[in-house]
Amino acid sequence: MPGYIPVIGLEIHAELLTRSKVFCNCSAEFGGDTNSRCCPVCSGLPGTLPVINETAVEYAVKAGFALGCSINKFSVFDRKNYFYPDLPKAYQISQLNLPLCINGLVPIEYEKDGEKHTHNVRINRIHLEEDAGKLTHNDLEGVSLADYNRCGIPLIEIVTEPDIGSAEEAKAFVEKVSLLLKYAGVCDCKMEQGSLRCDVNISLMKPTDTELGTRAEIKNLNSIKAIGRSIEFEIYRQAKALDMGQRIIQETRRFDDNRGETRSMRSKENANDYRYFPEPDILQVNITDDQLEGIHADMPEMPDKRLIRYMSQFGLSETDAGIIIADKEISDFYDDVVMAYNNPKAIANFIISEMMRRINLGEITIDDIKFSPENFAKIVELSESEQINKSNAKDVFRALIEKPETDAESLAKDLGYIISTDMGKVSEVIASVIATNEKAVEQYRNGEVKVFGFLMGQCSKALKGVATSKLIKDELEKALKI
């Protein structure tokens, strides 16, 4: 709003891809029957003792490396006390003063008002904690049910500095963090399943102010779209209230996706409200230099490095390389296809123009891609070697989606798309087309070149599977000059 500067900080909660929970051996896999993946430890029964999952610590450190953080070789767990039905122990094991990762930096790119911008967002901290359960509310019957399957799943909380100034920046940051975490292999970032959630802290200040305004926190946003809409509404709400001389209350709010507005939930807690104290049942975490070096050496190739490799090694444009690395699954698939058929540019063109186009249109999802990279590579190879034409290659791709176990070349043969290149047949058909379309031929020879398309169409129709379009075009042009 005019006259105000938005000041935004984010808290991103990302569930780690460990096989078991962070303090017990229960499965951390998504789903399952209600309350079927619980034990006395994650259910908070008296007398139980937690045991730290070392892989969760390793994944949290990997997340720190991915987001440019420094890693604390000494960190401590704390108890965060609050009473809510989704937390059976009435406290959450988390980290306060000595988290695993601190002082990160994430560069982002975003578009606003038709212009591209770059910005760096500082990471204050990344700490490891346990997730809470899930409540299901039935307003019609007036009941709420608790599912504790998610209790104890390892969770990292990524806390930014208040460096974000718009909805566009916030969305770009969450998208970048999601990409980095997926490349690091520590989180699948499926917001629709709750494995990545975001809290937004937002306040407004005037350009002449020397202190930040009173902030409101919007909790549990589970889509990029919701993050943007909630920020835009909250900026409007706070600006309107300030213009009317009202005071902004420090509170926690929720976003009503149907109405597109935020609503008050409760007053915002401060750290002392949670009565943090050191977790007595878990020893401090000590990480050696050798362990850090081993974790860092095990880090996969991150998107920025992959972008450079695609441009320098494969000769892709920055635009094409950027499109492919923007989805890790597609980028991994692309690398596998190039291993099977060494034609990086042609493979990139087909992935972008056909596979990603259909994904973006919602016709297919990445989960529908069940065929092998070698089979996909064969389609591109058949097209590039002109054994099938470009249009038919798209049809073979569609057929391969439906029959992923079938050989691509066999599909092309069954569809009648393999080109045999019978020069005798080509000459015969072209001669016949010229003989039966004397008027069009005369118009072409008199300078009306637009009729060439008609003659080409007649030849192509008759020579389907016999010759490539380029060969037909070249031979038809030669014949028309005689």
N, C-alpha and C positions, 0 to 999 in steps of 0.2 A: 504494500500500500504506500502511496506517496507520503513522504515525511517520516517514514520509519525504516529501520534497518533490521531485517530478521537475523537472529542469532540462533543457530541450530546445531545441536550435538546429537549423535546417534549412539544407541546401545544395541549391538547386533548379537543375538543369541544363536549359536550354531551348534547343532548336535554332531558329535564326532562319530566316525564310521568304525568304531570298535565292535568286536563280536559280542563282548559282554559289557555289563554296566560298569560304572566307574568305581564302585565300592563293594560289589558282589559279583557272583558268577552268573546271574540271570542274563538271558539273551537280550541284546540291545536292538534286535531286528524290529523294523516297523510293523505294526499291526498285531495280529494274534487275537484270540478270544479275550474278552474283557477280564482283566485281573488274572490272566493265565501266566504271566511272566513276572511273577513277584516271589519274594522270599522274605523271611523274617528281617533281613538286613534292610532291603529297600522299602519294606512296609513299615519300618520304624518300630518293631517290637522291642520291648525292654530287654536289656541284657545282651543285645547283639553288638558286634564290633565290625566296623568297616575296614576293608583292606584296599589300598590304592591300586588301580589298574595302571601298570607302567606304560602300556601302549597309549592310554589316554594322555599321559604326560608327554610322551613323545609326539603325539599328534598336535597337542597344544603348542609345543615348541616349533613344530613345522609350520603351524599357522603364523606364529610369530615371525619366523624367517620370511614367509611369503609376504607378510605385510610390513617388512622392513623394520622389525622391532629388535631391541636388545633383549637378551635372555638373562634373567636372574638365575645365577647358579645356586641360590639359596632362596626358597620360598616356603610359605607357611599357609596351612588351611585354617579357616575360621568358621564359627557357627553364626549364621544369620538367622535370628529368631523372629518368627512371625507365625500367627495362627491363621490358617486357611485350609479348607477341606481337601485341597489337592496336595497338601504337604503333611503326610501322616505323622512325621516325627515332631512337627511344629517348629522345626528349624531346618535350614538348608546348609549343607556343607559347601562353603564357598571360599573366596580369598579376598582380603581387604587391603592390608598395608603392604604385603609382600607377594604380589602376583608373579606369575611365571614370566610374563613379557611386558616390556614397557617401551615408551618412546619410539613408536613406529611412524611411518610416513607412506601414504598411498597417493600417487598421482592419478588424477582423473581427467577425462575429456567429456565435455557435454555441449549440447546445443541449446541456445536460448535466444529468442527473438530473431531466429534465422542466422545467427552467427555462432561459430565454434569457439569454445573457450577451454582453457586448461587451468587446473587448480590442484594444489597439494593439500591433502587433509591429514592432520596429525593424529596419530593413535596415542591416547593416553596410556592404555593398558589392555592386556588380554589376560583374563584369569580363568582358571578351571573350576567348575562347580558341577553339581548334580542337578538334573532337570526335575521339575515337579510333575505331578500327575495331570490328568485331564478331566475336567468336569463337563458333563453333558446336562444341559438345562431343558426341562420340559415345562414351558410356561402354562400350557393348557392344563396339565395335571398338577402343577405347582410343586414339582419335585426336581431335585438335582442329583445326578448319579456320578460317582467317582470311579475312574479307571486308573489304576496305579501301574499299568504296564510301562508307562514312560518315566515313572519315578526312578531316579538313579542313573538314567542315561547320561553319559558324560557330555558336558556342555561347556563351550567357551563363550565368554562374554567379551565382545570387542567394544571398547569405550573410546569414542573420539573426543578430541578437544572441540570447543564450539566454533569450528572453522567453516561451517556450511552456511550459505546465505540464501538458498532458494530451494524450491522443490526439485528443480532440474539437477542441481548439484547433489542433493540427497539421493535421488534415484540413480544417478550415475555412480555414486560412491557404493551403494549397496550392490549394484550390478558388478562393479569392479571387484569388490570383496568376494562376492559369490564366485566369480570367475577364478580368482586367485586360490580360494579354498578348494574348489573342484580340481584345479590343476595340481595343487599340493596333495590331493588325494585324502583329505581329512574330513570332508563333509560333502554330501550330495546336493545340499542347498535347495531341496525341494520345498519351497515355501507352502505349497498346497498341502503337504503332509506335516508341516510344522517343524521340519528339521532346520529351518532358518526363519527367525522371527526378529522383528525390529521394534524398538521403542524410540520415539522421537521426543527430544527435549527442545522446546522452542520458546523464545522470548523476543520482544521487540524493544528497540531503543532508538532514540532520535540521534541524528548526526552530531549534535552538540553534547549528548550525554557522556559522562565519564565512567559510568557504571552500567553493568548489564541490567536489563529489566527482569521482572519476576517471571520465572519460567513455568510452563505447564508441560507435563509429560503425557504423551499419547502412547498407550500400551498395546503390545501384541499385534502389530500390523503384519499381515501375512501375504502381501503381494506388493510388487513395485508400484502398481497403479494406486493401491490404497495409501502407500507412503506419500505419493505426490498429492493426491486429493486431500488427505488429512492435513498436510502442511499448508496447502493453499487455503483451506477453510480456516485453520487456526490463525493464520496471519490476518485474514479478514476479520475474524471474531475479535482478536485482541486489539487490532487497530480501531475497530468500531467502538469497542469499550473505552479505549483511551481517548478517542475523540469526544466521547460523551462525558469525560471526566471521571470515569469509573476506575477502580483499582483492580489490577489483575491479581487473582488469588493463586498461590502456589498449590497446585493440585494435580492429581492423576486423572486423565480422561481416556475415554475409549472412542473409537471411530465407528460410527454407524454407516456401514457401506451402502445400505439402501437409501438413506437420506443424504448421504454425502456430507455429514457433519460430525463434529466431536461432541461428546456429552460427559459431564462431570461424573466421576466414580467416587472419589474420596480425596481428602487432603493429602498432599504429597509428603511422603515420609523422608526424614533425613537419616543419615547413617546411625546416629545415636538412638533412633527409634527402634532399630533392629537389635540393639544390645549385642553387638558383635563381641565375641571373645574367642581366643585361640581354641581350635578343635583339639580336645584332650586325647582323642582316640587315634589320631594320625600323626606320625612323626613328620618333621619338616622334610622337604624335598631337596636333596643335594644333587646337583648335576655337575659332573666333571668336565674339564675341557675336552678330553678325549671323547666323551659321550656327545657333547655338542658338535664336535667335528664330524663324528659318525653320522649324526642326524642330518647335518648340513650336507654331507656328501651324498646322502640318500635322497635328497630333494630332487624331484623330477624337473624336467625342463619347463620353465615357467613361460607364460604367454608372450612377454616382451622379447625373450630370447628366441622363442619359436618364430615370432614375426620377422626378426632379423634373418633367421636361417631360411625362411621361405623366400625372402627377397633376394638374399645373396646366393644361396645354393640352388634354389629352384627357379629364380628369375621371375617370381610373381610380382605384380604391382603391389604397392602398399595397401591399396583399397581391397584387392582380392585376398591378400594375405590376412588383412584385418578381419574380413568377413569370416574366413575359415577358422581363425584362432578364437573367435568370439564364442565358440561352442566347443568345449574340450572333447566331447564325444565325436563330433564331426572332424575335428582336427586330428584326433587319434586315428579315425577311420581313413582320413586322407593320407596320413603317413603310411598306413598299411597298404593302401591301394598303390601308392608310388613305389613301394617295395616290390609289388607284383608286376607293375608295368611302368617303366621309367619314362614317363611323359608328364611331368608335373603340371605344366600349363594346361594341357588338354584335360587332365583329370580335374584340376581346379575349376575350369570353365564348366564342365559337366556337373560337378557337385553344386556350384553356385546357381547355374541357370536351370537345372532340372530338379536335383534332390532338395536343395534348400528352398527353392521356389515353392515346391509342393508342401514342404514343412511349414513355411511361413503362411501359406494359404490355408493351413489347417487340414489339408487333404490326408496327410500322413504325419506320424510323429517319429522321433528318432528310435522309439521302441519297435516300430514297424520294420526297421532295417535289420532283418535277420539273415540276409544272405552274406556270403563271405566277401572280403575285399578283393580276392582273386576273381570272383565271378563278376563283380562290378567292374574291375579293371578290364575284363574281356570285352564288355560292352564298349568301353571307350576305345579299346584297341581295334575292334571291328569297325567302328566309325572312322577312326583316324586312318586306317589302312584302306578305307573306302570299300570294305566288304559289305557294309550296310550304309545307307545314307543317314544324315543327321536326324531327320524326322523319325525314321524307323528306329533309331537308337533309343529315342524317348519311349516308343511303344514297347521295346524289349525291356527297358527299365521298369515300366509299369507291370509287365508280365512277371518280372523277376520278384517284385514285391509280393505278388500273390503266390508265386511258386519259388520260394527262396532256395530250395534244395536242388532245383533244376539247373543244369548247365546253361549259361547264357547263350553260347553258340548254338546249342540244340534248340533253345527257344526261338532264336532268330531264324533257324532253318524251318521249324514247324510253322512259323508265321509267314514263311515265303519271302523273307527279307534279304537272304544272302544273295549277293550280286555275282552272277556267273561270268560277266564280261564276254558276251558272244558278239564279236565284231561283225560277223556276217549278218546276224539278226539286226544289229544296230543300223547297218547300211540299208538293209531291206526296208525297215520300218520308216526311216527318214525319207527314203525315196518315195514310199507310198504316201506319206503325209504331204510331201511337196506336190505330188501328182494330183492328189484329191483336194488340195486347197490352193488352186492356181491364183485366185483373186488375192488371197492374203499374201502369197509369195510375191505377186506383182507389186502389192502395196509396200512390202518390205524393201524390195529392190528399188522402189521409187523414193525411198527415204522415210517411210512411215515405220520406224523401228519398233513402235509400241506393239505391233502385231506379232513381234517375235515371241512374246510371252504366250500368245495363243498357240503358235506352232510348237513351242517347247512343251507346252502342256499336253498336246496331242501325242508327241513323241514319248514323253515321260510316262504317260498312262499306258501306252502299248509296250513300253520297255521296262516295266516294273520288275525288278529282280534280275534284269539282264545287264544293266549298265548304270554307272553313277551319273548323277545330274551333271557333273562337270564334263564327263566324257560325252554325254548326249549334247550338251551345249556346244562343245568344241566341234563335234562332227556336223551338227546342224548348221552352224555358221559357215563351215567349209562348203557344205553342199549348196547353201543359198548364194554363195559367191560364184558358183559355176554358171 
